[in-house]
Amino acid sequence: MANHASADKRNRQSETRRLHNRYYARTTRNAIRALRNTTDKEAAAALLPKVTAMIDKLAKINVIHKNKAANLKSGISVYVNKL
C-alpha cells in the first residue's frame, strides 16, 4: 500500500511501461526468431532492415542495452550473409 499519491502514480506508470516494454521486446524477439528460421536468402534480406530497426528502437528507449542491440544486429547480419 502506497503512503503517497505520487507513489500510487509511480506504480501505475511503472506497470504501464513494463507492459509496453514487454510487448515490444517480445515482438522483436519473435521477429528475430522468424529471421533466423528463414532459409531463403531473399526473404531474410527483406526482413533484415525491419528487424534491425526494431532492435534499434528498443535500444533507443533503453528496453535493451545498446551493446546487446549491437550483438543481435551483428548476429543476424552474419546469418543473412551466410545464406
C-alpha positions in Angstrom: 0.0 0.0 0.0 1.5 3.3 -1.1 1.8 6.1 1.5 1.6 8.9 -1.0 -0.4 9.8 -4.1 2.8 10.2 -6.0 3.8 6.6 -5.1 0.5 5.4 -6.4 1.0 7.2 -9.6 4.6 5.9 -10.0 3.3 2.4 -9.5 0.6 2.9 -12.2 3.2 4.4 -14.6 5.7 1.6 -14.0 3.2 -1.1 -14.6 2.0 0.6 -17.9 5.6 1.0 -19.1 6.5 -2.6 -18.1 3.7 -4.0 -20.2 4.6 -1.7 -23.1 8.2 -2.7 -23.0 7.3 -6.3 -22.6 5.1 -6.2 -25.7 7.7 -4.6 -27.9 10.6 -6.8 -26.6 8.5 -9.9 -27.2 7.5 -8.8 -30.7 11.2 -8.1 -31.6 12.3 -11.5 -30.2 9.7 -13.2 -32.3 10.9 -11.2 -35.4 14.5 -12.2 -34.7 13.4 -15.9 -34.3 11.5 -15.7 -37.6 14.5 -14.3 -39.4 16.8 -16.9 -38.0 14.4 -19.7 -39.1 14.3 -18.4 -42.6 16.3 -20.4 -45.1 15.5 -18.2 -48.2 18.2 -15.6 -48.8 15.8 -13.0 -50.4 13.2 -13.3 -47.7 15.9 -13.0 -45.0 17.4 -9.9 -46.8 13.9 -8.3 -46.9 13.3 -9.0 -43.2 16.8 -7.7 -42.1 16.1 -3.9 -42.2 12.8 -4.3 -40.4 14.3 -6.4 -37.6 17.3 -4.1 -37.3 15.0 -1.1 -37.0 13.0 -2.9 -34.3 16.2 -3.7 -32.3 17.5 -0.1 -32.7 14.2 1.3 -31.3 14.4 -1.0 -28.3 18.0 0.2 -27.6 17.0 3.8 -28.1 14.3 3.7 -25.4 16.5 1.5 -23.1 14.5 -1.6 -23.2 17.6 -3.5 -24.1 21.2 -2.3 -23.7 23.0 -0.8 -26.7 25.7 -3.4 -26.7 23.1 -6.2 -26.7 21.4 -4.5 -29.7 24.8 -4.4 -31.5 25.4 -8.1 -30.8 21.9 -9.0 -32.0 22.3 -7.0 -35.2 25.7 -8.4 -35.8 24.5 -12.0 -35.4 21.5 -11.6 -37.7 23.7 -9.8 -40.3 26.2 -12.7 -40.3 23.4 -15.2 -40.6 21.8 -13.4 -43.6 25.2 -13.0 -45.3 26.0 -16.7 -44.9 22.7 -17.8 -46.6 
